[in-house]
């Protein structure tokens, strides 16, 4: 009777694989080879070292992911600058409304003239920032292509 229970398939636990990997191999690397292997593994972006080794052995394509921290920092700062520029635009609209509401037309026009000069300077500065961003993008972001 106990043999009957043992021969029955249990429904609990993990389902068995159709083709389990049961063959194991071992290799030895010196320090420099190990360092090179680990750097290649990190560049691949794979999470499982065994999958990386199999891909290398059977010459499957191995993707390498390179993260450029300078480009990420540049993008972050440029995004922050853009949000500040938008905030200045909102403040600009509010100032114009307040000037016409609280001052006479002549005095408001005088203040708006000063504001226009500052706006022109800011527009020139914005053009320079765009040029620098495009120059950075050409030199540093598209150098691999």
Secondary structure, DSSP 8 states (H G I E B T S, - for coil): -HHHHHHS---SS----SS-----------HHHHHHHHHHHHHHT-S-HHHHHHHHHTT---------HHHHHHHHHHHHHHHHHHHHHHHHHHHHHHHHHHS-HHHHHHHHHHHHHHHHHHHHHHHHHHHHHHHHIIIIISTT-
